[in-house]
Amino acid sequence: MTDDDFFQPGHTYSDGDLWAFRCDMVTTHPEDGERTALGWRRCNGQWDPYAYGPNDWEISSVVGWSVEKP
């Protein structure tokens, strides 16, 4: 897994103002191996626990996120 193909633990992905996702860990489904990123999402000024999957990465990676690395 590289930084370019899925969320990475310790990285925060942001649109700069309204939205951010801090990835705390990546886990895999026990049957099919699909990855899920677990962490915290900030939306409208509030942080909530959140999970993102491969489809979320593919869709959102084209919108110009900035990435804060540890």
C-alpha positions as CSV (number, residue, x, y, z in Angstrom):
1,M,0.0,0.0,0.0
2,T,1.3,3.4,-0.9
3,D,0.3,6.9,0.1
4,D,-1.3,7.3,-3.3
5,D,-3.7,4.4,-3.2
6,F,-5.6,4.7,0.1
7,F,-5.9,6.6,3.3
8,Q,-2.9,6.3,5.5
9,P,-2.9,6.2,9.4
10,G,-1.5,9.4,10.9
11,H,-2.5,11.5,7.9
12,T,-5.2,14.2,7.9
13,Y,-7.0,14.8,4.6
14,S,-8.7,18.2,4.2
15,D,-10.4,20.5,1.8
16,G,-8.9,23.4,3.7
17,D,-11.9,24.8,5.4
18,L,-15.1,22.8,5.9
19,W,-14.1,19.2,5.9
20,A,-11.2,17.0,7.2
21,F,-10.6,13.3,7.9
22,R,-7.9,12.2,10.3
23,C,-7.1,8.5,9.6
24,D,-6.2,6.7,12.8
25,M,-6.0,3.1,11.4
26,V,-6.8,1.0,8.3
27,T,-8.4,-2.4,8.8
28,T,-9.5,-5.1,6.3
29,H,-12.7,-7.1,6.1
30,P,-12.2,-10.7,7.3
31,E,-13.7,-12.3,4.3
32,D,-12.9,-10.2,1.2
33,G,-9.9,-8.1,2.4
34,E,-11.6,-4.8,1.5
35,R,-9.9,-1.9,3.3
36,T,-11.7,0.5,5.6
37,A,-10.1,3.7,7.1
38,L,-11.2,4.5,10.6
39,G,-10.7,7.9,12.2
40,W,-12.4,11.2,12.8
41,R,-14.2,13.4,10.3
42,R,-14.7,17.2,10.8
43,C,-17.7,18.5,9.1
44,N,-19.4,21.9,9.9
45,G,-17.0,22.4,12.8
46,Q,-17.8,19.1,14.5
47,W,-15.6,16.0,14.8
48,D,-17.3,12.6,14.7
49,P,-16.0,9.0,14.4
50,Y,-16.1,7.9,10.8
51,A,-15.1,5.1,8.4
52,Y,-14.2,5.4,4.7
53,G,-13.9,2.6,2.2
54,P,-12.2,2.3,-1.3
55,N,-15.1,4.0,-3.1
56,D,-14.8,7.0,-0.9
57,W,-11.0,7.2,-1.7
58,E,-11.6,6.9,-5.4
59,I,-14.4,9.5,-5.5
60,S,-12.8,12.0,-3.1
61,S,-9.2,11.8,-4.2
62,V,-10.0,13.9,-7.3
63,V,-11.3,16.9,-5.4
64,G,-8.0,18.4,-4.5
65,W,-7.4,17.4,-0.9
66,S,-4.4,18.7,1.0
67,V,-2.7,16.0,3.1
68,E,-1.0,16.7,6.4
69,K,1.5,13.9,7.1
70,P,2.8,13.0,10.6
